[in-house]
Amino acid sequence: MPFLIYSGGYRMTPIADLPHHAAFDRFEDLNGLVDQAMAL
């Protein structure tokens, strides 16, 4: 299952070190990213 990560929050691990399909910082982008992930 593709993992989409919100890049605008606090985390103790850098995003680059977390396996993910895509990172986003605007929730307006989320629908498009979900559509892309579902097509995989």
C-alpha angles and dihedrals in degrees: 000000000000115000120219115197128202106228097194098075138082118272136160094221124061114249090238089062094053117081109240142151095222141351124218136183100184118065088210086073095053098086092055092047091050090050090052092047092049090053092061 
